[in-house]
Structure formats: structure tokens, C-alpha cells
């Protein structure tokens, strides 16, 4: 273990949803699973544990600011037993077209360099699809269907 050499990076993406919708989906196990495609557990309470990606990821909610910010401890099954948890901070900001999610991942142990690509491929890509479908479904539900006339 070499904490002094721990990695950190930031990735951002805009999702077609409100900050609160992204926040709620991230913390709710069922919606997190729908959003990413991997089984998850979770809660919107600080101090509670969560899992994601069929148990590959586990951690704890450290700080929660509804609709604005999530701070979680984060570790994968690839971390060595003596590696400390890494930390993620998600910041949610309303922007044109939805919500800009900025994810700061810190305290990543040496040898765990693939996480930046993992966030993009296994989180951000399926999240964009999930929120686009959710938005489309909401739009369809809100739009009354025209009735055809049988004259």
C-alpha cells in the first residue's frame, strides 16, 4: 500500500434530468441498478452502506446534500485488503439540457488506474441512456394521445 502515490481524477457529463433525479437514482438501490445495469443496494441516509455492480463496489454514504452533492467512500473487490477506501464526490449542477455531474475520485490505490475509463463506460454511458429513456417516458405520459375519429 502506498497512500502517498494515490491517484485522483475528475470526470464530468451532462445528463438529461434534474439534479434531484440524478441524486435520487444514484442513492436508491433499485434505480441505481436500472441506471447502470448491475445489481445495487443503497439508501439516501448518511452513514449507510451501499453496493453496486453486483457487489464489485461497496462503500458508505459520508455526506449528502439533496440534489447537490454526494460524498461516498468507495472500494472495489480489486482493492487489496490493506488499501484504504477511495472517495468519490459527486457535484450536481443544473445546466441547459439537464444536470452536469462532476465526479471527483480521490485516494485511488496504486495499480488501480482504470477507473477513469470505467466511470465513462460503466456509469456515464448507461446513465445517459437511462435518463434519456426516463425523460422520453415522462414526455409520453404527459402528452395526451389523440383519438381517431370514426366518421
C-alpha positions in Angstrom: 0.0 0.0 0.0 1.3 3.4 -0.9 -1.2 6.1 0.0 1.3 8.9 -0.9 1.1 7.9 -4.6 -2.7 7.5 -4.6 -4.4 8.7 -7.8 -7.1 11.2 -8.3 -9.1 12.5 -11.3 -12.3 14.3 -12.3 -14.8 13.4 -15.0 -17.9 15.3 -16.0 -21.0 14.7 -18.1 -24.4 16.3 -18.7 -27.5 14.1 -18.2 -31.0 14.9 -19.4 -32.5 15.0 -15.9 -32.9 17.3 -13.0 -30.2 17.3 -10.3 -32.7 15.8 -7.9 -33.5 13.0 -10.3 -29.8 12.1 -10.7 -29.2 12.4 -6.9 -32.2 10.1 -6.1 -31.3 7.5 -8.8 -27.7 7.4 -7.5 -28.7 6.6 -3.9 -31.7 4.3 -4.5 -30.5 0.7 -5.0 -33.3 -0.2 -7.4 -32.9 2.9 -9.6 -29.1 2.7 -9.4 -29.3 -0.9 -10.8 -31.7 0.3 -13.5 -29.4 3.1 -14.3 -26.1 1.1 -14.5 -27.3 -2.5 -15.3 -25.7 -4.1 -12.2 -27.4 -5.1 -9.0 -27.1 -2.4 -6.3 -28.3 -1.6 -2.8 -28.5 1.9 -1.3 -30.1 4.5 0.8 -30.4 8.3 0.9 -29.1 8.4 4.5 -25.7 9.5 5.6 -23.7 6.7 7.2 -25.4 3.9 5.4 -23.6 1.2 3.4 -24.2 0.6 -0.3 -23.2 -1.9 -3.0 -23.1 -1.6 -6.8 -22.3 -3.7 -9.8 -23.3 -7.0 -8.3 -21.1 -6.4 -5.2 -18.0 -5.4 -7.2 -18.3 -2.0 -5.5 -19.0 -1.3 -1.8 -18.9 1.8 0.3 -20.7 4.2 2.6 -22.5 7.5 2.3 -20.4 10.0 4.0 -22.1 13.4 3.2 -25.4 14.0 1.4 -26.7 17.4 0.3 -30.0 16.5 -1.5 -29.9 17.4 -5.2 -26.5 19.0 -5.0 -23.7 16.7 -3.6 -22.9 13.1 -2.7 -19.7 12.0 -0.9 -19.1 8.3 -0.6 -16.3 6.0 0.4 -15.7 3.7 -2.5 -13.8 0.4 -3.0 -13.9 -2.4 -5.5 -13.2 -6.1 -5.0 -9.8 -5.4 -6.7 -8.5 -3.3 -3.8 -6.0 -5.1 -1.5 -7.3 -5.8 2.0 -4.9 -3.1 3.4 -5.8 -0.4 0.9 -7.9 2.3 2.4 -11.2 3.2 0.8 -11.1 5.7 -2.1 -13.5 8.5 -2.0 -15.9 9.9 -4.6 -17.6 13.3 -4.6 -20.4 14.0 -7.0 -21.4 17.6 -7.6 -24.7 18.2 -9.4 -25.4 21.5 -11.1 -28.4 22.4 -13.2 -27.4 23.4 -16.8 -29.1 23.8 -20.2 -30.1 20.3 -21.2 -30.2 18.8 -17.7 -27.6 18.3 -15.0 -23.9 18.5 -15.1 -22.5 15.8 -12.8 -18.8 16.3 -11.9 -17.2 13.3 -10.2 -14.0 13.7 -8.3 -12.4 10.3 -7.4 -9.6 10.5 -4.9 -7.4 8.2 -2.8 -7.3 5.6 -5.5 -4.6 3.0 -4.6 -1.6 2.4 -6.8 -2.3 -0.2 -9.5 -5.9 0.8 -9.9 -5.5 3.1 -12.9 -8.5 2.0 -15.0 -11.2 3.7 -13.0 -11.5 6.9 -15.1 -12.4 4.8 -18.2 -14.6 2.6 -16.0 -16.7 5.7 -14.9 -17.2 6.7 -18.5 -18.0 3.2 -19.8 -19.9 1.6 -16.9 -21.6 4.6 -15.4 -21.8 7.7 -17.6 -22.8 5.9 -20.8 -25.6 3.8 -19.3 -26.7 6.8 -17.2 -27.2 8.9 -20.3 -29.3 6.2 -21.9 -31.3 5.7 -18.7 -32.1 9.3 -18.2 -32.9 9.8 -21.9 -35.4 6.9 -21.7 -36.8 8.2 -18.4 -37.3 11.7 -19.9 -38.9 10.2 -23.1 -41.3 8.1 -21.0 -42.3 11.1 -18.9 -42.9 13.1 -22.0 -45.1 10.4 -23.5 -47.1 10.1 -20.3 -47.7 13.8 -20.1 -48.8 14.1 -23.8 -52.4 13.2 -24.3 -53.0 10.7 -27.1 -55.1 11.9 -29.9 -58.3 10.0 -30.5 -59.0 9.0 -34.0 -62.5 9.8 -35.3 -64.5 7.0 -36.9 -66.6 9.1 -39.3 
